[in-house]
Amino acid sequence: MEIRLDDKVAVVTGASKGIGRATALMLADAGARVLLTSRKADALEAAAAEIGAAVPGAEVGWVAANAGAPESPAAIVAAALDRFGALDIVVNNAATNPYFGPALDISDAQWDKTFDVNLRGAHALVREARDPLAAGGGGAVVNIASIGGLLVEPGIGIYNVTKAALMHLTRTLAQELGPTVRVNAVAPGLVRTDMARGLWEEHEAAIAPRFPLQRLGEPEDIAGAVLYLVSDLSAWVTGTTLVVDGGALLRG
């Protein structure tokens, strides 16, 4: 069965590369009109051009916005409504990890940046988008979390705290926004993205065989899960976190 999103309008944050770009491409290929957003205009313009070339006839717009800035949610929603006249899907993919080290040694500035982008920004965007999402009678939000939110790991503990909180926020918003808006999360394992490059680039040959599926994830693996969660195939799914990790959690 082919998944179609014809006449749907989607916003994808962190959409200029990696999981965000793969998700935007997959949604556009399914017929959605897509607004890309991230911090850098040149990267967004390039991503929009790539998606347009890959999906002839796709309607793709973009707006530069920092997901952690207080003014960004209103600007993003306004851009979607101005360009497409509606908003049906929000994918909160933007994330940052400015600190690696013991949890108690993180600076206040690094703490604030991590929480502003990974958690507060996602909450604020859904808050700004809730009315147009509900207006269509079948809005969908997907928050990109991480299996790190289910684990205790050295070095990225505070990042993982934000992802654990994002999964709980997902459940809270699902309860509050139903039945007109569904809210779910995807928890990726280790995916071959630029953001995670330090975790896999020099270690892939050693890491991949530990997973039951014997490989690291690709951005398209996560995009496929998002496509399912925003489609009518998941019409009775809300408040859940879909783990997409190649079986990594089975290692214990």
C-alpha positions as CSV (number, residue, x, y, z in Angstrom):
1,M,0.0,0.0,0.0
2,E,1.5,3.3,-1.0
3,I,1.3,6.1,1.6
4,R,0.0,9.3,0.2
5,L,-0.1,12.8,1.9
6,D,-1.7,14.7,-0.9
7,D,-3.0,18.1,0.1
8,K,-1.2,17.9,3.5
9,V,1.2,20.7,4.6
10,A,4.2,19.8,6.6
11,V,6.9,21.7,8.5
12,V,10.2,20.0,9.2
13,T,12.8,21.6,11.5
14,G,16.5,20.9,11.1
15,A,15.6,20.1,7.5
16,S,18.8,21.2,5.7
17,K,20.6,17.9,6.1
18,G,20.5,14.4,7.7
19,I,17.3,13.1,9.1
20,G,15.5,16.3,8.5
21,R,16.3,16.5,4.8
22,A,15.5,12.8,4.3
23,T,12.2,13.3,6.0
24,A,11.3,16.3,4.0
25,L,12.1,14.5,0.8
26,M,10.0,11.5,1.8
27,L,7.0,13.6,2.7
28,A,7.3,15.6,-0.5
29,D,7.5,12.4,-2.5
30,A,4.3,11.3,-0.8
31,G,2.6,14.4,-2.0
32,A,2.9,16.8,0.9
33,R,3.7,20.4,0.5
34,V,6.7,21.0,2.7
35,L,8.3,23.9,4.5
36,L,11.9,23.4,5.5
37,T,13.5,25.3,8.3
38,S,16.9,25.4,9.9
39,R,19.4,28.1,10.8
40,K,21.3,28.6,7.5
41,A,19.5,30.0,4.5
42,D,22.1,28.8,2.0
43,A,21.8,25.2,3.2
44,L,18.0,25.4,3.1
45,E,18.0,26.8,-0.4
46,A,20.3,23.9,-1.5
47,A,18.1,21.3,0.2
48,A,14.9,22.7,-1.3
49,A,16.5,22.6,-4.7
50,E,17.6,19.0,-4.2
51,I,14.1,17.9,-3.2
52,G,12.6,19.8,-6.1
53,A,14.9,18.0,-8.5
54,A,14.2,14.6,-6.9
55,V,10.5,15.1,-6.8
56,P,9.3,16.9,-9.9
57,G,6.3,19.1,-9.2
58,A,7.0,19.1,-5.4
59,E,5.9,22.3,-3.6
60,V,8.8,23.1,-1.2
61,G,9.4,26.3,0.7
62,W,11.9,27.3,3.3
63,V,12.4,29.8,6.1
64,A,15.6,30.3,8.1
65,A,15.0,30.1,11.8
66,N,16.9,29.0,14.9
67,A,14.8,26.3,16.6
68,G,15.9,27.5,20.0
69,A,15.0,31.2,19.5
70,P,11.8,32.4,21.2
71,E,10.7,34.2,18.0
72,S,11.1,31.3,15.7
73,P,7.9,29.3,16.3
74,A,5.6,32.2,15.3
75,A,7.8,32.9,12.2
76,I,7.8,29.3,11.1
77,V,4.0,28.8,11.4
78,A,3.4,32.1,9.7
79,A,5.6,31.1,6.8
80,A,3.7,27.8,6.4
81,L,0.4,29.5,6.5
82,D,1.5,32.3,4.1
83,R,3.0,29.9,1.6
84,F,0.5,27.0,1.8
85,G,-2.6,28.3,3.6
86,A,-2.6,25.4,6.1
87,L,-0.6,23.3,8.5
88,D,-1.2,19.6,9.0
89,I,2.1,18.1,10.1
90,V,5.0,19.2,12.3
91,V,8.2,17.3,12.6
92,N,10.4,18.5,15.4
93,N,13.8,17.3,14.2
94,A,16.1,20.1,15.1
95,A,18.6,19.2,17.8
96,T,22.0,20.2,19.2
97,N,24.6,18.8,21.5
98,P,27.2,21.6,22.3
99,Y,28.8,19.6,25.2
100,F,30.5,16.2,25.6
101,G,31.6,15.2,29.1
102,P,30.4,14.6,32.7
103,A,26.9,15.8,33.4
104,L,28.0,17.9,36.3
105,D,30.6,19.8,34.4
106,I,28.3,21.3,31.7
107,S,28.2,25.1,31.7
108,D,25.0,27.0,32.2
109,A,25.2,28.3,28.6
110,Q,25.6,24.8,27.2
111,W,22.8,23.6,29.3
112,D,20.5,26.4,28.2
113,K,21.3,25.9,24.5
114,T,20.7,22.1,24.7
115,F,17.4,22.5,26.4
116,D,16.3,25.5,24.3
117,V,16.7,23.7,21.0
118,N,16.0,20.1,21.9
119,L,13.0,20.6,24.3
120,R,11.7,24.1,24.7
121,G,11.8,24.8,20.9
122,A,9.8,21.6,20.2
123,H,7.2,22.6,22.8
124,A,7.0,26.1,21.6
125,L,6.5,25.1,18.0
126,V,3.6,22.8,18.8
127,R,2.0,25.5,21.0
128,E,2.2,27.9,18.1
129,A,0.9,25.3,15.6
130,R,-1.9,23.8,17.6
131,D,-4.8,25.8,16.2
132,P,-3.9,25.3,12.5
133,L,-3.1,21.6,13.2
134,A,-6.5,21.1,14.9
135,A,-8.3,23.1,12.1
136,G,-7.7,20.3,9.6
137,G,-9.2,17.7,12.0
138,G,-6.3,15.3,11.7
139,G,-3.1,17.0,12.6
140,A,0.1,15.0,13.4
141,V,3.2,15.9,15.3
142,V,6.3,13.8,15.4
143,N,9.2,14.6,17.7
144,I,12.6,13.1,16.9
145,A,14.0,11.8,20.2
146,S,16.8,9.3,20.6
147,I,17.4,5.9,22.2
148,G,19.7,7.9,24.4
149,G,16.6,9.0,26.2
150,L,16.2,5.4,27.3
151,L,19.9,4.8,28.3
152,V,22.6,6.1,30.5
153,E,25.7,6.9,28.4
154,P,28.9,8.6,29.2
155,G,29.6,12.0,27.6
156,I,26.2,12.8,26.3
157,G,24.2,12.5,29.4
158,I,22.6,16.0,29.3
159,Y,21.6,15.5,25.6
160,N,20.0,12.3,26.6
161,V,18.1,14.0,29.4
162,T,16.5,16.4,26.9
163,K,15.5,13.4,24.7
164,A,14.0,11.6,27.6
165,A,12.1,14.7,28.5
166,L,11.0,15.0,24.8
167,M,9.5,11.6,24.9
168,H,7.5,12.4,28.1
169,L,6.4,15.7,26.5
170,T,5.2,13.7,23.6
171,R,2.9,11.7,25.8
172,T,1.7,14.8,27.7
173,L,0.8,16.6,24.5
174,A,-0.8,13.5,23.0
175,Q,-3.2,13.4,25.9
176,E,-3.9,17.1,25.8
177,L,-4.3,17.5,22.0
178,G,-6.4,14.5,21.2
179,P,-8.6,13.7,19.4
180,T,-7.8,16.3,16.7
181,V,-4.0,16.2,16.8
182,R,-1.9,13.1,17.2
183,V,1.6,13.4,18.8
184,N,4.2,10.7,18.6
185,A,8.0,10.4,18.7
186,V,10.7,8.4,16.9
187,A,13.7,7.3,18.9
188,P,16.6,6.7,16.5
189,G,19.6,4.6,17.3
190,L,23.0,5.5,15.9
191,V,22.4,7.0,12.4
192,R,25.0,8.1,9.9
193,T,24.5,11.8,10.1
194,D,26.9,14.7,10.4
195,M,25.7,15.5,13.9
196,A,26.6,12.0,15.1
197,R,29.8,11.7,13.1
198,G,32.0,11.8,16.2
199,L,30.2,8.7,17.4
200,W,30.5,6.5,14.3
201,E,33.0,7.8,11.7
202,E,36.1,6.0,13.1
203,H,34.2,3.2,14.8
204,E,31.6,2.0,12.3
205,A,33.4,-1.3,11.5
206,A,33.5,-2.2,15.2
207,I,30.0,-0.9,16.1
208,A,27.8,-2.2,13.3
209,P,28.4,-6.0,13.9
210,R,27.0,-5.5,17.5
211,F,23.6,-4.7,16.2
212,P,21.2,-7.5,15.2
213,L,20.7,-5.8,11.8
214,Q,24.5,-5.5,11.4
215,R,24.6,-1.9,10.2
216,L,24.2,1.7,11.4
217,G,21.0,3.6,10.5
218,E,20.6,5.8,7.5
219,P,18.5,9.0,7.6
220,E,16.0,7.3,5.3
221,D,15.3,4.7,8.0
222,I,14.1,7.4,10.3
223,A,12.2,9.2,7.6
224,G,10.2,6.1,6.9
225,A,9.1,5.9,10.5
226,V,8.0,9.5,10.4
227,L,6.1,8.9,7.2
228,Y,4.1,6.1,8.9
229,L,3.4,8.2,12.0
230,V,2.0,11.2,10.0
231,S,-0.1,9.1,7.7
232,D,-3.5,7.6,8.0
233,L,-1.9,4.2,8.6
234,S,-1.2,5.3,12.1
235,A,-4.6,6.9,12.7
236,W,-5.1,5.1,16.0
237,V,-1.5,5.7,17.3
238,T,-0.8,8.6,19.6
239,G,1.5,9.2,22.6
240,T,3.9,6.5,21.6
241,T,7.7,6.4,20.9
242,L,8.7,4.2,18.0
243,V,12.3,2.9,18.5
244,V,14.2,2.6,15.2
245,D,17.6,1.4,16.2
246,G,18.6,-1.7,14.2
247,G,18.1,-3.7,17.5
248,A,20.7,-1.7,19.4
249,L,18.7,-1.7,22.6
250,L,18.7,-5.5,22.6
251,R,22.4,-5.3,23.6
252,G,21.2,-4.2,27.1
